Amino acid sequence: MKHKLRNNIFVRKQLNLPKMKTLFLSTCLLISAFCLRAQDVQMTFITPTEKDSVKANGKISGTCQMKVLKDLPAATILNIYSTVNGRDKQLVTAQLFQTGYPAGQSINLTGDFNIPNKPGENVVLRMFIDGGDLDPTNDTAKISVRMVSQMANDISVKITSPTLNERRYNWTTVPFKLLIKNEGTNDFPTGSDILLGGTFNDQPEIDETLLKYNGPTLKTNDTASVTVNIPIKRWAYIGENDICVFYNWVEKRGQNNIPIDQASPDNLDCIKIVVQMNSINEPTIKEFSVLRTQNNLQIVLDTDFENNENQAFLYDIKGHIICSTKMINGTASLPIDNLPKGAYVVNVASSGAFYTPHIFIK
């Protein structure tokens, strides 16, 4: 789903289950009573709070605290749902607790609520656990919030470059152009703290970075274009790649970044980029050789290469960078002595050519 990123991305990471666990979860729910052993948890809303004003823009994010009242055994699965005014029931997460939690432990869970676009109305939000709990009376967190058309502090972001389905070849750092709009009643001033981050193919492969907004002060409905360089740690797959970028207005207080924006869903935008190997518009496709020694892979370009910015990369099969090195005179060495057995991808990054990746099996 497109908008699964939160202001608190660390909370989001707790909720994401890898796709490979789907079969396990389904099987566990169907045939294993162990997964639904007696437990007792309590749900309480953290944000928004009772009677908060919420922008009526179709969706908000809410965070609940789940407190463990009776030890939560390992391999327990809890289904967390949300509703608005008793309707639109949706699954927030099928949370698998692999190691279990002792009584007294608290866990933050964040979910989306699809809210009506009706300023002036009160809306009741509920996040609750469905099944497998000893005491269902404390399994629901419920609050009432008031819909408004505009918030005091509220900026939105849209990605204007790269464009939808654009092809890219080098994924060390990607320049993004973002259109920032002040949707709120307060000014968005020059020098504001911004927390930048995102996901790559639904994984948190874009590190969070605190930076300053250096554009002009934006009054209500004013817009400005900013360019940010986003380092991506993961290899782009041939085919479709999804990138989501968030641009959050925060305030730096000591070691903490305190959110200022009061309508966070529109701080995130996503695009899909298609990587293709064959096109009349591609840069020149070149080859390189991979020579294996006992402890290293020797990378040798098959053609003359004049760009000293060239780098060689070793990835695991999931696309994560294992190691990289700058190429000198068209050669490089990558250490492999401590790698476990498996399949790996060797690639060369260049601004002037597209090098076909090599698969390496250890």
C-alpha positions as CSV (number, residue, x, y, z in Angstrom):
1,M,0.0,0.0,0.0
2,K,1.2,3.5,-0.8
3,H,0.8,5.3,2.4
4,K,2.2,3.1,5.1
5,L,4.9,5.5,6.3
6,R,4.4,7.5,9.5
7,N,5.9,10.5,11.2
8,N,7.3,8.0,13.6
9,I,9.0,5.6,11.2
10,F,10.4,3.6,14.1
11,V,6.8,2.6,15.1
12,R,6.1,1.7,11.5
13,K,9.0,-0.8,11.4
14,Q,7.4,-2.8,14.2
15,L,4.3,-3.3,12.1
16,N,5.8,-4.5,8.9
17,L,5.9,-8.3,8.4
18,P,8.0,-9.6,5.6
19,K,5.9,-11.2,2.8
20,M,7.6,-14.5,3.4
21,K,5.8,-14.8,6.8
22,T,2.3,-14.7,5.2
23,L,2.1,-18.4,4.8
24,F,3.3,-19.0,8.3
25,L,0.8,-16.6,9.8
26,S,-2.1,-18.2,7.9
27,T,-1.1,-21.7,8.8
28,C,-0.5,-20.7,12.4
29,L,-4.0,-19.2,12.7
30,L,-5.7,-22.2,11.2
31,I,-4.0,-25.2,12.9
32,S,-2.0,-24.1,15.9
33,A,-3.8,-23.5,19.2
34,F,-0.4,-22.5,20.5
35,C,-0.5,-19.3,18.6
36,L,-3.7,-18.2,20.5
37,R,-2.7,-19.2,24.0
38,A,-4.2,-17.2,26.9
39,Q,-3.0,-13.6,27.1
40,D,-4.3,-10.3,28.2
41,V,-3.4,-6.9,26.7
42,Q,-4.9,-3.4,27.0
43,M,-5.2,-0.8,24.3
44,T,-4.9,3.0,24.9
45,F,-4.7,5.8,22.4
46,I,-1.6,8.0,22.4
47,T,-2.3,10.2,19.3
48,P,-4.6,11.8,18.5
49,T,-6.0,12.4,21.9
50,E,-9.6,12.9,22.9
51,K,-11.3,16.0,21.4
52,D,-8.2,16.8,19.2
53,S,-8.9,18.7,15.9
54,V,-8.0,16.6,12.9
55,K,-7.8,17.7,9.2
56,A,-10.6,16.2,7.2
57,N,-8.5,15.1,4.3
58,G,-9.6,11.5,3.9
59,K,-7.0,9.8,6.1
60,I,-5.2,10.2,9.4
61,S,-2.7,8.1,11.4
62,G,-3.4,7.1,15.0
63,T,-1.0,5.5,17.5
64,C,-2.1,3.2,20.3
65,Q,-0.2,1.8,23.2
66,M,-0.7,-1.9,23.8
67,K,0.2,-2.8,27.4
68,V,0.8,-6.5,28.2
69,L,-1.2,-7.4,31.4
70,K,-0.5,-11.1,31.2
71,D,2.7,-12.6,29.8
72,L,2.4,-12.7,26.0
73,P,3.9,-16.1,24.9
74,A,6.3,-16.4,22.0
75,A,4.7,-17.1,18.6
76,T,1.5,-15.3,19.7
77,I,-0.4,-13.6,16.8
78,L,-2.8,-10.7,17.5
79,N,-5.0,-9.2,14.8
80,I,-5.2,-5.4,15.3
81,Y,-8.1,-3.6,13.6
82,S,-9.4,-0.1,13.3
83,T,-12.8,1.5,12.5
84,V,-14.3,5.0,12.1
85,N,-17.7,5.6,13.6
86,G,-18.1,1.8,13.8
87,R,-17.6,1.4,10.0
88,D,-14.8,0.7,7.5
89,K,-13.2,-2.1,9.6
90,Q,-9.7,-2.6,8.4
91,L,-6.7,-4.8,9.5
92,V,-3.9,-2.7,10.9
93,T,-1.6,-5.6,11.3
94,A,-1.4,-9.3,12.0
95,Q,1.2,-8.8,14.7
96,L,3.5,-11.8,15.3
97,F,5.4,-11.7,18.6
98,Q,8.2,-14.1,17.9
99,T,10.0,-13.8,21.3
100,G,7.0,-12.9,23.5
101,Y,6.6,-10.1,26.0
102,P,6.4,-10.1,29.8
103,A,3.6,-8.5,31.8
104,G,4.2,-4.7,32.1
105,Q,5.7,-4.4,28.6
106,S,4.2,-1.7,26.4
107,I,4.3,-1.6,22.6
108,N,3.3,1.2,20.3
109,L,1.1,0.3,17.2
110,T,0.2,2.8,14.5
111,G,-2.6,2.5,12.0
112,D,-4.5,4.4,9.3
113,F,-8.1,5.6,9.6
114,N,-10.1,6.5,6.5
115,I,-12.1,9.5,7.8
116,P,-15.0,11.5,6.1
117,N,-14.2,14.8,4.6
118,K,-16.8,16.6,6.7
119,P,-15.4,19.6,8.7
120,G,-17.3,20.4,11.9
121,E,-18.3,16.8,12.6
122,N,-17.1,14.6,15.5
123,V,-15.6,11.2,14.5
124,V,-15.1,8.2,16.8
125,L,-11.9,6.3,16.2
126,R,-11.4,2.7,17.4
127,M,-8.4,0.5,17.4
128,F,-9.0,-3.0,18.8
129,I,-7.8,-6.6,19.0
130,D,-9.9,-9.3,17.5
131,G,-9.8,-12.8,19.2
132,G,-7.5,-14.7,21.4
133,D,-7.6,-12.5,24.5
134,L,-8.7,-13.4,28.0
135,D,-10.4,-10.1,28.8
136,P,-11.9,-8.5,25.7
137,T,-13.3,-5.5,27.7
138,N,-10.0,-3.7,27.6
139,D,-9.0,-4.6,24.0
140,T,-10.5,-1.5,22.4
141,A,-9.0,2.1,22.4
142,K,-11.7,4.7,21.5
143,I,-11.5,8.5,21.2
144,S,-13.6,11.2,19.6
145,V,-11.9,13.8,17.4
146,R,-13.3,16.9,15.6
147,M,-12.9,17.3,11.8
148,V,-11.6,20.7,10.6
149,S,-10.9,22.0,7.1
150,Q,-7.5,23.5,8.0
151,M,-4.7,23.1,10.6
152,A,-2.4,25.7,12.0
153,N,0.8,23.9,11.0
154,D,0.5,21.8,7.9
155,I,2.8,21.3,4.9
156,S,2.3,18.9,2.0
157,V,4.8,17.3,-0.4
158,K,4.7,16.1,-4.0
159,I,7.5,14.4,-5.9
160,T,8.0,16.2,-9.2
161,S,11.2,14.5,-10.2
162,P,12.0,11.7,-10.9
163,T,8.7,11.2,-12.8
164,L,6.4,8.2,-12.8
165,N,8.0,5.2,-14.6
166,E,11.2,7.0,-15.2
167,R,14.2,4.8,-15.7
168,R,17.3,5.2,-13.5
169,Y,20.7,3.3,-13.7
170,N,22.7,4.4,-10.7
171,W,21.2,4.1,-7.2
172,T,23.9,5.4,-4.9
173,T,22.3,8.8,-4.5
174,V,19.1,10.0,-6.3
175,P,18.3,13.7,-6.6
176,F,14.6,14.3,-5.8
177,K,12.7,17.5,-6.6
178,L,9.8,18.1,-4.2
179,L,7.0,20.6,-4.4
180,I,6.3,21.9,-0.9
181,K,2.9,23.6,-0.1
182,N,1.8,25.4,3.0
183,E,-1.7,24.0,3.7
184,G,-1.9,25.6,7.2
185,T,-2.8,28.9,8.7
186,N,0.6,29.6,10.2
187,D,3.7,30.5,8.1
188,F,6.2,27.8,7.2
189,P,9.4,29.8,7.8
190,T,12.9,29.6,6.3
191,G,15.3,27.6,8.4
192,S,12.6,25.2,9.7
193,D,13.9,21.8,10.7
194,I,12.9,19.0,8.3
195,L,13.2,15.2,8.9
196,L,13.7,13.5,5.5
197,G,13.4,9.8,4.9
198,G,11.5,7.1,3.1
199,T,11.2,3.6,1.9
200,F,12.5,1.7,-1.2
201,N,10.4,-1.3,-2.3
202,D,8.5,-1.2,1.0
203,Q,11.7,-1.5,3.0
204,P,13.4,1.3,5.2
205,E,16.4,1.6,2.9
206,I,16.5,5.4,3.0
207,D,18.1,6.7,6.2
208,E,16.4,9.5,8.1
209,T,18.2,12.8,7.8
210,L,17.7,16.1,9.7
211,L,18.1,19.1,7.4
212,K,17.0,22.8,7.1
213,Y,14.4,24.2,4.8
214,N,16.3,26.9,2.9
215,G,13.5,28.1,0.6
216,P,11.4,31.3,1.1
217,T,9.0,31.6,4.0
218,L,5.7,30.2,2.8
219,K,2.4,31.7,3.7
220,T,-1.0,29.9,3.4
221,N,-1.3,28.2,0.0
222,D,2.3,29.3,-1.1
223,T,4.5,26.7,-2.8
224,A,8.2,26.2,-3.2
225,S,10.4,23.7,-5.0
226,V,13.3,22.0,-3.2
227,T,15.9,19.5,-4.3
228,V,17.2,16.9,-1.9
229,N,19.8,14.1,-2.5
230,I,18.5,10.8,-1.1
231,P,21.1,8.0,-0.6
232,I,19.5,4.6,-1.3
233,K,21.2,1.6,0.3
234,R,19.6,-1.1,-1.9
235,W,20.2,-2.3,-5.4
236,A,17.4,-1.4,-7.9
237,Y,15.8,-4.5,-9.4
238,I,15.2,-4.8,-13.1
239,G,11.5,-3.9,-13.4
240,E,9.3,-1.9,-11.1
241,N,10.8,-0.2,-8.0
242,D,8.6,1.8,-5.5
243,I,10.1,4.8,-3.7
244,C,8.3,6.7,-1.0
245,V,9.7,10.0,0.4
246,F,8.6,11.8,3.6
247,Y,9.4,15.4,4.3
248,N,8.3,16.2,7.9
249,W,8.3,19.5,9.6
250,V,9.8,19.0,13.1
251,E,11.6,20.8,15.9
252,K,15.0,19.7,17.1
253,R,14.9,19.4,20.9
254,G,18.1,17.8,22.3
255,Q,18.3,14.4,20.8
256,N,14.6,14.3,19.8
257,N,12.8,15.5,16.7
258,I,9.4,16.7,17.8
259,P,6.7,16.8,15.0
260,I,5.2,20.2,14.3
261,D,3.0,19.3,11.4
262,Q,-0.5,18.5,12.5
263,A,-1.7,16.6,9.4
264,S,1.0,14.1,8.6
265,P,-0.4,11.9,5.9
266,D,0.3,14.5,3.2
267,N,4.0,14.7,4.2
268,L,4.5,11.5,2.2
269,D,4.5,10.9,-1.6
270,C,5.4,7.8,-3.6
271,I,6.4,7.1,-7.2
272,K,7.1,4.0,-9.2
273,I,10.3,3.8,-11.3
274,V,10.8,1.1,-13.9
275,V,14.4,-0.1,-14.5
276,Q,14.8,-1.6,-18.0
277,M,17.9,-3.0,-19.5
278,N,17.1,-2.6,-23.2
279,S,16.0,0.7,-24.8
280,I,17.1,2.9,-27.6
281,N,17.5,5.7,-25.1
282,E,19.8,3.8,-22.8
283,P,23.4,4.8,-22.1
284,T,26.0,2.6,-23.7
285,I,25.9,-0.9,-22.2
286,K,29.3,-2.2,-21.3
287,E,30.7,-5.4,-19.8
288,F,33.2,-6.2,-17.0
289,S,34.9,-9.4,-15.9
290,V,34.8,-11.0,-12.5
291,L,37.8,-13.1,-11.6
292,R,37.8,-15.1,-8.4
293,T,40.8,-15.7,-6.2
294,Q,40.7,-17.4,-2.8
295,N,39.7,-14.4,-0.8
296,N,38.6,-11.8,-3.3
297,L,36.7,-11.0,-6.4
298,Q,38.8,-9.0,-9.0
299,I,36.6,-6.7,-11.1
300,V,38.1,-5.7,-14.4
301,L,36.4,-3.4,-17.0
302,D,36.5,-4.9,-20.5
303,T,36.8,-1.5,-22.1
304,D,38.7,1.7,-21.5
305,F,37.2,3.8,-18.7
306,E,38.1,7.4,-18.1
307,N,35.6,8.3,-15.3
308,N,37.3,8.0,-11.9
309,E,33.9,8.2,-10.2
310,N,33.3,4.5,-11.0
311,Q,32.5,2.1,-8.1
312,A,32.1,-1.7,-7.8
313,F,29.4,-3.1,-5.5
314,L,28.7,-6.5,-4.0
315,Y,25.0,-7.1,-3.1
316,D,23.2,-10.0,-1.4
317,I,20.3,-11.6,-3.3
318,K,17.9,-9.2,-1.6
319,G,19.7,-6.2,-2.9
320,H,21.5,-5.0,0.2
321,I,25.0,-3.7,-0.2
322,I,27.6,-6.1,1.3
323,C,30.6,-4.0,0.4
324,S,31.8,-1.5,-2.2
325,T,35.0,0.1,-3.4
326,K,36.2,2.8,-5.8
327,M,37.7,1.5,-9.1
328,I,41.2,2.5,-10.0
329,N,42.3,2.3,-13.6
330,G,39.3,0.1,-14.4
331,T,40.0,-2.5,-11.7
332,A,38.8,-3.2,-8.1
333,S,39.0,-5.9,-5.5
334,L,36.0,-7.0,-3.3
335,P,36.7,-9.3,-0.2
336,I,34.6,-12.5,0.0
337,D,36.5,-14.6,2.5
338,N,34.0,-14.1,5.3
339,L,30.8,-14.4,3.2
340,P,28.4,-17.3,3.9
341,K,27.6,-19.6,1.0
342,G,24.9,-18.2,-1.3
343,A,24.2,-16.1,-4.4
344,Y,25.5,-12.6,-4.7
345,V,25.3,-9.8,-7.3
346,V,28.3,-7.9,-8.6
347,N,27.7,-4.5,-10.3
348,V,29.6,-1.4,-11.4
349,A,28.0,2.0,-11.0
350,S,28.8,4.7,-13.6
351,S,27.4,8.0,-14.8
352,G,28.3,7.3,-18.4
353,A,27.4,3.7,-19.0
354,F,25.2,0.9,-17.8
355,Y,27.1,-2.2,-16.8
356,T,25.2,-5.6,-16.9
357,P,25.3,-7.1,-13.4
358,H,27.0,-10.5,-12.7
359,I,25.7,-13.2,-10.5
360,F,28.3,-14.8,-8.2
361,I,27.7,-18.1,-6.4
362,K,29.9,-19.0,-3.4
